[in-house]
Amino acid sequence: MSKKPIHPGELIEPLILIPCGCSQSQLARQLGFKQPQPVNELIRGRRSITAKMALLFERLTQSRYPAEFWLLAQLRWDLSMARDHLPPARASLVQPVELPATTDRQSADTAALLHLATELSQTLASS
């Protein structure tokens, strides 16, 4: 059974603040914020990593932690929360549909995303 993921904001202190020796206020200024509130809210799990914030962290870390890293951490958190809080009664309202295995209309982008999602799901299930 896989363990529950941490909120991506919990990664900021060990990956950025401690190694850089900077405060939340300093980090906020480096990210272009006038107040430390956005960084503080991220660290406390009260704010999500957006695509824009992920790009800022990517630049801040000189791509050591790319935007995809931050967004995947957020996705893992969001899915975990959704799975934990989706009422069984609500889920039971959804009736599955039969879909063909593949279609000629499926684009290369769709196929690539589906492949990536399958790999990611298998990797996360085994971690």
trRosetta pair geometry for C-beta under 8 A, 3 or more apart (Angstrom, degrees):
i j d omega theta_ij theta_ji phi_ij phi_ji
2 124 6.5 39 -132 157 168 66
2 125 6.1 -124 -34 -149 132 30
2 126 7.4 40 -78 56 109 8
2 127 5.5 51 -129 78 111 63
3 127 7.8 -79 32 124 80 78
4 80 5.8 114 -152 -168 78 142
5 73 7.4 179 175 -158 130 64
5 76 4.2 125 -70 136 174 115
5 77 5.4 -119 100 -77 120 60
5 80 5.3 -164 33 -28 99 151
6 10 4.5 -80 157 58 124 142
6 11 7.2 136 96 -47 121 82
6 77 7.4 -41 107 -90 30 107
7 10 5.2 104 67 -11 77 101
7 45 3.9 87 71 -111 177 102
7 77 5.3 77 -116 -126 51 145
8 11 5.6 -41 -169 16 54 117
8 42 7.6 -54 97 -173 84 96
8 48 7.9 63 42 -156 118 56
8 49 4.9 -46 90 -17 147 131
8 70 6.0 96 -176 -158 142 67
8 73 3.6 111 -101 121 107 119
8 74 4.9 -47 -11 -66 145 67
8 77 6.0 -110 -20 -16 84 140
9 12 5.7 -28 -168 -3 51 117
9 41 7.7 -105 -120 119 152 45
9 42 3.9 -179 -116 157 111 64
9 43 4.7 -157 166 -90 106 19
9 44 6.7 -47 128 37 149 29
9 45 5.3 -158 49 -73 131 50
9 47 7.0 102 -75 63 137 77
9 49 7.4 -172 -60 -50 71 93
10 13 7.1 -44 -170 23 44 103
10 43 7.1 99 -86 -156 37 56
10 45 7.0 11 -43 -64 91 99
11 14 6.5 -73 -157 52 45 94
11 15 5.1 11 163 2 83 129
11 73 6.3 -57 -8 -152 148 162
12 15 6.5 -73 -130 51 18 95
12 16 5.3 -41 -167 38 61 118
12 17 6.1 57 139 -18 79 105
12 27 7.5 100 177 172 118 165
12 39 7.1 174 172 -164 159 88
12 42 6.2 81 -30 116 150 116
12 43 5.3 -94 57 -89 132 88
13 16 7.3 -59 -96 55 8 75
13 17 4.6 -38 -133 42 50 127
13 18 6.0 58 162 -24 68 99
13 43 6.3 81 -42 -136 99 117
14 17 7.7 6 -24 48 16 87
14 18 5.7 -9 -126 23 36 131
14 19 7.9 56 166 -22 42 94
15 19 7.0 -31 172 7 27 124
15 61 7.7 -17 149 -102 106 140
15 65 6.3 58 166 -55 140 152
16 19 6.6 -73 -142 45 14 100
16 20 5.8 -9 173 2 58 123
16 22 7.8 -48 145 53 83 107
16 27 6.5 84 133 -119 125 133
16 57 7.6 -93 -71 -144 146 98
16 60 7.2 21 -132 128 131 129
16 61 6.9 -93 -98 -78 101 107
17 20 6.4 -75 -142 49 17 98
17 21 8.0 103 166 -65 51 6
17 22 6.0 -111 -139 70 61 70
17 23 7.3 38 -147 -129 107 14
17 24 7.1 -14 -107 -69 132 60
17 27 6.3 -61 -89 -49 85 140
18 21 7.4 22 -176 -72 29 45
20 27 7.7 115 78 -84 145 97
22 26 3.9 -118 -173 89 109 135
22 27 5.5 133 113 -53 122 80
22 30 7.4 25 156 -14 166 138
23 26 4.7 101 51 6 75 100
23 27 7.0 -137 96 -2 42 87
23 36 7.7 -50 131 -112 96 141
24 27 5.7 -55 -147 39 32 112
24 28 6.2 37 153 -24 65 105
24 36 4.6 81 124 -165 98 125
24 39 4.8 171 -167 108 89 125
24 40 5.4 69 173 -70 150 79
24 43 6.7 -86 -108 -5 123 149
25 28 5.6 -51 -147 32 30 114
25 29 6.6 29 154 -17 63 103
25 36 4.3 -66 -90 -68 61 126
25 39 8.0 -161 -70 55 23 139
26 29 5.8 -55 -152 36 32 110
26 30 6.4 32 151 -19 66 106
27 30 5.5 -55 -148 37 34 112
27 31 6.3 26 154 -14 66 108
27 36 7.7 75 61 -131 83 90
27 39 5.2 127 95 -129 112 157
27 60 8.0 49 -154 -156 84 150
28 31 5.8 -63 -150 41 30 107
28 33 4.2 -71 180 71 89 117
28 34 7.9 -49 141 65 112 14
28 35 6.5 -70 158 107 150 31
28 36 4.3 -153 -13 -109 152 53
28 37 7.6 85 -124 31 148 44
28 38 6.3 132 -127 55 104 91
28 39 4.4 -120 -73 -4 90 128
28 40 7.9 -17 -64 -18 129 80
29 32 7.7 66 -177 -61 31 13
29 33 6.8 -92 -76 65 30 65
29 34 7.8 51 -102 -116 71 26
30 60 6.2 89 133 -125 116 112
31 38 7.6 -122 96 89 140 128
31 39 7.0 149 24 -67 144 111
31 53 7.9 16 -166 -139 135 75
31 56 5.1 64 -148 163 95 134
31 57 7.8 -6 -109 -69 117 60
31 60 6.5 -28 -87 -70 81 135
32 56 7.2 -112 20 -134 112 131
33 36 7.2 123 106 -93 126 24
33 37 7.6 -138 167 49 138 72
33 38 5.2 -144 -106 30 159 125
33 39 7.0 -168 47 -22 151 97
35 38 7.4 111 86 -1 82 81
36 39 5.4 -65 -169 50 69 109
36 40 5.3 71 134 -28 92 109
37 40 5.6 -59 -138 41 28 112
37 41 6.0 28 164 -20 66 108
38 41 5.9 -56 -145 37 27 109
38 42 6.5 31 154 -21 62 105
38 47 6.5 -118 -156 109 62 176
38 53 7.9 -155 167 -108 123 124
39 42 5.6 -52 -151 33 33 113
39 43 6.3 30 154 -16 66 107
40 43 5.8 -56 -147 38 30 109
40 44 6.2 17 158 -8 65 113
41 44 5.9 -62 -140 47 29 104
41 46 4.3 -87 -160 77 82 102
41 47 3.8 69 124 -15 110 118
42 45 7.8 38 175 -66 29 24
42 46 7.8 -85 -56 54 18 65
42 47 4.8 -58 -73 70 59 109
42 49 7.0 72 -137 -73 115 73
42 53 7.5 178 -94 -176 139 150
48 74 5.7 85 -170 -147 92 123
48 78 7.5 41 -129 -70 129 111
49 53 5.2 -135 -154 89 62 123
49 54 5.5 79 164 -64 108 88
49 57 7.7 -34 -144 -1 117 143
49 70 4.7 -143 176 163 151 103
49 71 6.5 -141 112 -87 118 46
49 73 6.8 53 22 78 152 101
49 74 4.2 -133 52 -62 104 131
50 53 4.6 95 48 9 76 101
50 54 6.9 -133 95 -7 40 87
51 54 5.5 -52 -147 34 31 115
51 55 6.6 33 153 -20 63 102
51 67 7.0 43 -159 -177 64 124
51 71 6.6 27 -100 -91 65 125
52 55 5.8 -54 -154 33 32 111
52 56 6.6 32 149 -19 64 104
53 56 5.5 -52 -151 34 37 114
53 57 6.4 35 152 -16 68 103
53 70 7.1 -133 109 147 86 148
54 57 5.8 -54 -148 38 32 109
54 58 6.3 40 150 -25 64 104
54 67 3.9 89 137 -152 105 78
54 68 7.6 102 171 -37 135 19
54 69 7.8 166 -155 62 104 64
54 70 3.9 -175 -122 77 91 126
54 71 5.0 1 -98 -47 162 88
54 74 7.7 -97 -70 -3 119 133
55 58 5.4 -48 -147 32 34 118
55 59 6.5 31 155 -15 64 102
55 67 5.0 6 -77 -95 54 129
56 59 5.9 -55 -151 37 31 107
56 60 6.1 36 151 -23 65 109
57 60 5.3 -51 -141 37 34 117
57 61 6.1 14 164 -2 67 110
57 65 6.1 -50 143 96 106 113
57 67 7.3 132 65 -99 90 57
57 70 5.3 106 64 -59 144 150
58 61 6.5 -71 -147 48 22 94
58 63 5.7 26 -176 -97 85 55
58 65 6.7 -126 -101 95 53 63
58 66 5.1 33 -121 -147 111 42
58 67 4.4 -43 -44 -48 137 75
58 69 8.0 142 -89 34 88 102
58 70 7.4 -114 -49 3 84 124
59 62 7.5 24 -175 -78 33 35
59 63 7.9 19 -91 -50 30 66
61 64 4.3 -102 155 46 106 95
61 65 4.6 26 81 31 165 89
63 66 5.4 18 -155 -84 72 81
65 69 4.7 -112 -171 75 75 152
65 70 6.6 81 148 -46 106 90
66 69 5.2 116 60 -5 63 99
66 70 7.8 -136 105 3 42 85
67 70 6.0 -60 -157 39 39 106
67 71 6.1 30 152 -14 72 112
68 71 5.7 -58 -139 44 33 108
68 72 5.9 35 160 -21 68 107
69 72 6.1 -58 -148 36 22 107
69 73 6.5 24 153 -19 60 106
70 73 5.7 -53 -151 34 32 113
70 74 6.5 30 151 -17 64 105
71 74 5.5 -52 -148 38 35 112
71 75 6.2 39 151 -22 66 104
72 75 5.4 -49 -142 36 34 114
72 76 6.4 40 156 -22 65 101
72 120 7.6 -132 -139 -144 116 132
73 76 5.9 -50 -150 32 29 112
73 77 6.6 28 151 -16 61 107
74 77 5.7 -57 -152 38 33 112
74 78 6.1 31 154 -19 68 108
75 78 5.7 -54 -141 39 30 110
75 79 6.1 27 161 -16 66 108
76 79 6.1 -59 -147 39 25 107
76 80 6.3 27 155 -20 62 110
76 124 6.6 -169 -117 -127 107 134
77 80 5.8 -59 -150 36 28 112
77 81 6.3 24 156 -16 65 108
78 81 5.8 -57 -148 38 29 109
78 82 6.2 28 154 -18 65 108
79 82 5.6 -54 -143 38 32 111
79 83 6.1 32 158 -20 66 106
80 83 5.9 -55 -146 36 28 109
80 84 6.3 24 156 -16 63 110
81 84 5.8 -59 -147 39 29 110
81 85 6.0 -4 165 6 66 118
82 85 6.4 -76 -138 52 24 91
82 86 5.8 35 165 -43 68 107
83 86 6.3 -40 -131 13 24 112
86 90 6.1 -120 -176 74 76 120
86 91 5.5 75 145 -55 115 109
87 90 4.4 90 66 2 91 103
87 91 7.1 -165 92 -5 48 84
88 91 5.6 -55 -144 40 36 111
88 92 6.1 38 156 -25 68 106
89 92 5.8 -54 -147 33 29 113
89 93 7.3 41 150 -31 58 96
90 93 5.9 -47 -166 14 37 115
91 94 6.1 -54 -169 24 45 109
100 103 5.7 102 75 -67 123 86
102 106 5.8 -89 -165 18 79 148
102 111 7.9 31 -134 -102 114 108
103 106 4.9 122 62 -23 78 94
106 110 5.0 -122 -167 85 79 131
106 111 5.7 93 143 -57 113 92
107 110 4.6 101 54 5 78 101
107 111 7.0 -142 97 -2 43 87
108 111 5.7 -55 -147 39 33 112
108 112 6.2 34 154 -20 66 107
109 112 5.8 -56 -146 37 29 110
109 113 6.3 27 156 -16 64 107
110 113 5.9 -56 -147 38 29 109
110 114 6.2 30 155 -20 64 108
111 114 5.8 -55 -146 36 29 112
111 115 6.4 31 154 -20 63 106
112 115 5.7 -54 -149 35 30 112
112 116 6.3 30 153 -17 64 107
113 116 5.6 -55 -146 39 32 112
113 117 6.1 33 155 -21 66 107
114 117 5.7 -52 -144 36 29 112
114 118 6.4 32 155 -20 63 105
115 118 5.9 -56 -151 34 29 111
115 119 6.5 26 153 -16 64 107
116 119 5.8 -56 -148 38 31 110
116 120 6.1 29 156 -18 66 110
117 120 5.7 -56 -143 39 29 111
117 121 6.1 32 156 -22 64 108
118 121 5.8 -54 -146 35 27 112
118 122 6.5 25 156 -15 62 107
119 122 5.9 -60 -151 38 29 109
119 123 6.2 27 154 -19 66 109
120 123 5.6 -56 -145 38 31 111
120 124 6.1 27 159 -16 67 108
121 124 6.0 -56 -143 39 27 107
121 125 6.2 28 156 -22 62 109
122 125 5.7 -54 -144 34 29 112
122 126 6.5 16 160 -10 63 110
123 126 6.2 -68 -152 41 27 102
123 127 6.5 27 154 -28 65 110
124 127 5.8 -55 -145 27 33 112
